[in-house]
Amino acid sequence: MIARLRSHRSPAVGSARATRWWRGALLLVGAALFAFLIAEIGLAAIESSFRTLSWRLLIVLVFPCLVFKLFDTLGWHFAFPRVTVPLLTLMKIRIAGQAVTVTTPTGTLGGDAVKAWMLRDRIRTRETLVSLIVVKTTMVASQGLFLALGVLVARRILSLDTPLIRAMEWLLVLEAIAVGGFLAVQTAGMVGKGERLLRRFGIRTGERAGAAAEGIDRGLATFYRTRRGSLLLSLACNLAGWVASAGETWLILRFLGAAVSVPTALVIEAFGTGVRFATFFVPAQIGVAEGGSVAACVALGLSAGTGLSLGLVRRVREAAWAGIGLLFVAGSPRPSRAMVPVSEA
């Protein structure tokens, strides 16, 4: 009987173990790349950059970040089938979910689960999950549009034959394929089919989970059919968030003593977002995000130390907001008796 139980549990257990192994291996590779960059560039250059930045780091941590977090929250706001949550509350929940995403092995799944949990007394779970899938779609699509803008700007300020432009064009093709595939699987009922696939592999999900999955598929189909204006607004807000992040790049570089133009900062940010998209499977983007900043800065005539310092400043900002987000999670009230049950999702 024990052997039978082990056999029954093996698909799920084996998959979980394989996932943990790969995430651990990728984390080690990213950490090795990060250490290599620091060793090659040198701590002296980084220390000099941070001394130049000085008290301005506080400005970077607060004001620019609040701007693009607001745009990102608006993108999520318009992705709900029905809007019932105040914008500031939604921003707080988004910050909390992002904190879980970047600080735990669960990644995006854990962050989205926390968002749904913190909205449990306000919105049906099904509607929350629909909104998370929709905003993920508009975020990736807007990222592709931002990268396309970066390619156009790069062609104006650089030679058409530079490796940076060729790399950005390949990243753009990759994102276009990803967006098309993501939309295709959604319109094909991906959630319900995914749940049935798990059952086929011997992973029991239960009748309630199957009904919930079918409900999410219906919710997505209804949203895309009847809320096209909201879909475009979500796309526009997310695109504005990417443009605002380019403004943050410009501000950080100016504070670091690099007198760059706004178009140059936009190209650096566009290339960096493309790299982060292509390497989403690396935990916390460790190493690869910094490598992308260094590569873009060097290609545009800046020093490698400036590129690495740009990446490290963003790590500091990310850590600060992750701490705030975890405080939001810890301070979230316990479920009330009136909470919406999962079975109704």
N, C-alpha and C positions, 0 to 999 in steps of 0.2 A: 504493500500500500504506500509506503514511504517513497519507493521508486516511482510509483504512479504519480504521486504529488509532485515529485521533482521534475518528472517529465512534463507535467501540466504547466509548471511554473517556468520552465526553461526558456521559452521564447521571450517573455517579458524581462526575466532576470538577465538573460544573455545580452539582450539589446541594451539594457541599462548599463551593464558592465562595459560593453563595447563603447558606448557613448562617453562614459566617464574616462575610459582609457584614451580615447581620441582627444577629448577636451584637455586632458592632462598633458598629452604629447604636444598638442598645439600651443598650450600655454608655455611649455618649456622652450619650444622653438621661438615663440614671440619674445620671451624673456631673454633668450640668447641674442636675438637681433638687437634688442634694447641695450643690452650690456655691450655689444659690439659697437653700436653707435656712440655710446658714452666713451668707450675706450679710444675709438678713432678720433673723435672730436676733442675730447679732453674736458676734464671738470673745470679747468681754468676759464675756458670760453663760456661755459654755462654760468659759472659764478659771476663773471663779468656782465653777462646779459641780465641776470637777476638784480645785480647792483644797479644797473642802469634803469631797470624797471622800477625798483624801489617801492614807494608807497602807492604808486599807480596800480599795483597789483590789486588793491582793494576795489578800484574802479572797474577793472576787468572782471572781477568776481561778481559784481552786482549788476551794473546798469546794462551792458550789452546783453548779458545772459537773460535778464528779465524780458528784454525786447523779443528775442527769438523764442523764448519759452511761451510768451503770450501768443505769438503767431502759431506755434505748434499746438497750443491748447485750443485756439480758435479752429484749427484744422480738425481736431477731435470733436469739438462742439458741433460742427456742421455734419459730422458723420453719424450722429445718433438719429434713429428713426423718429424719435420724439425728443424735443429739447426740454428738460425739466431740471437740470442741474445748474446752479449759478456758476459763472465763469471762473471766479476765484477758487471755488471749491474744486472745480474740475482741474485747475492748474495745480492745486495742492496734491490731488490724487495722481496726476501725471508725474509730478516730481517724485512722489513716493514710489511709483512703479518703476521709474527710471533708476532710482537708487537701488532697488532690488535687482534690476537687470544687470547693473555694472558691478555689484558687490557679491553676488551669489553665483554658484555654478548653474543655477536654473536658467540664467540668461533671460531672453525675451519672454519665454513662457512663464517664468516666475513673475516677471514684472507685470505682464498682462493679468495673471491670476490675482495679484495684489490689487490692481485697479478694479477688477470685477468684485473682489471682496469688499473694498472700501465703498463701492457703490451699491452694496447689497440692499440697503434700506431705502434706496431712492429709485432704482430702475430694475426691471426684470433682468435676470442674468442673460437671457437670450438677446435682449436689445443691447446690452453692454458688449457682448461678444461680437454681435454684428457690427457695432461701431468700431471696435478694435480692428476687425478685418478690413473694413472700409478705409479707415484712416491709415492703416498699413499700406493699402493699395495706393492711396493718394500721396502718401509720403514718398514711396519709392518712385511713383510716376513723376512727382515734382522734383525729386532728386535727379532723375534723368533729364528733365527740362533744364535744370540748373547746370548740369554737366554740359548739355548742348550749348547753353549760353556761354559757358566757360571755353568751349572749343572755338566758338565764333570770335570771342574776344582774344583768345590766344593766337588765332590766325592773323589778327590785325597787329599784334605787338611782337610776334615772333616770326621766324622763318617757317614756311610751310613744311619744311623737311626736318624739323627738330624732333628728337625722340619723345619729348614731352607731349607734343600734339598727337603723335601717332599713338602713344599710350592712352591719351584721353579719348581718342576716337574708338579704340578697341574697348575701353571701359563703357563708352556710350552704347556700343553694339550689345555688349553683355547686359546692360541695364534694360535696353529695349526688349531683348528676348525675355528677360525675367518678368517685366511688367506684362508683356503679352501672355506669357505662360500663367502668371498669377491670375489674370482676368479670366483666362480660358478655364482653369480648374474651378474657379468660383462659379462661373455660369454653368459648369457641368455638375454642380452639387458636390463639391469636394469634401465638405464636412461629413455628410451622410455616407459617402463612399469610403472615406477614411475610417469611420467607425465600423463599417461592415468589413473592411479589410483587416482591422484588428481582430474581429471575431473569427475571421477565416484563419488567422495565425494562432488561434487558440486563446486569445486574450479576451476574457469575459468583460463586457462593458455594461450589460444590463439593458432592460427594455427602456427605462427612463432615459438613459444616455442616448439610445438610438432615436427616441422621439425628440429629444433636445437637439440632436444633430440635424434631423430633418427640419426642425423648426428654424434653426439658424440658416439653413440653405434657403428656405422660403423667405426669411427676413432679408437676406442678401438680394435675392431676385426682386423682391418688392422694392427695396431701396433703389437699386440701379434702374428700375423701371419707372418709378414715380418721383424720385427725389434727385433728379439730374441737376437742378439748380444748386442744391446743397452739396452735391458731389463736386461741382465746379468750384464752389466757394471753399470747400475743404482743400482742394487741389491748389487754389490760389493762395490760401493762407499758409500752407506748407511751403510753397515756393517762396513766399515772402520771408518765411523763417530761414530758408537757405541763403537768401540774399542778405538777410540781417547777419547771419553767421560770417559772411564775407566781410561785412562791416566790422565785426569783431576782430577778424584777422588783420584788417587794415590798422585798427586801433592798437592791437598788441604789437604789431611790427613797428609802428610809429613810436610807441613807448620804449621799444627795444633799441631805438636809434636807427632803424632802417627806414629811410624816406621813400616809401613805395607809393605808387599811384593806386587809385581805387581799382582800375582794371587789372593791375598786377595782383592785388590782393584777391580779387574775384577768381582769377585763374588758379592761384594757390589753393584757395578753398574748394573750388570745383574739382581739381585733381585729387585733393585729399578726401573729399566725400566719395569720389569714384573708387579710390583705393579701399576705403572703409567698407563700401558696399561689396566689393569683390572679395574681401577677406572677412566677411561677417562671421564666419565660423571660428575665428580666432578669439578666444575669451578676452573680453575687455579691449580688443584690438591692440593688445600690448605689443609694442615693437613696430607693428605695421603702420599704425597711425603716425608715429614719430618718423618712420622711414619715408612715408609719403610726404610729410612736411619738408624733410631734408631734401628729398629728390626735387620737389617743386621749387624750393627756394634756390637751390644750386643751379637749376636749369634757367632760372630767371635772373641770375647774376648776384644773388645774395650768398652769404656764407653758410656753410653747413651748421655752424654753431647757432646762427640765427634761426635756422629751420628747426633744429632740435629744441632750442629754447621756446619757440612757438608751441611745439608739441607738449613740452613740460608745463608751460603756463596753463595750457588747457587741461592737463592732468590735475593740476592743483585746483582749478575751477571745478572740474568734475568731482573731485573728492569732497570739496566743500559742499556742493549741492547734494551729493549723495548722503552726507551726514545729515543735512536738513531733511532730506526725503525719508531717511530711516527714522528720524524723530517723528515725522508725520505718521509713519506706519505704527510706531509704538504708541502714539497718542490717539489712534483711531478707536472710537468706542466699540464695545462689544455688540454683537448682533441683538437687535430688539425682537420682541415677540411678534412684531408686525412685519418682520422682514419678508421679502418675497422668496418663497421656497424655490429650490432648484427645479423641482418637478414642474413648476409653472413656466420655467424658462422655455 
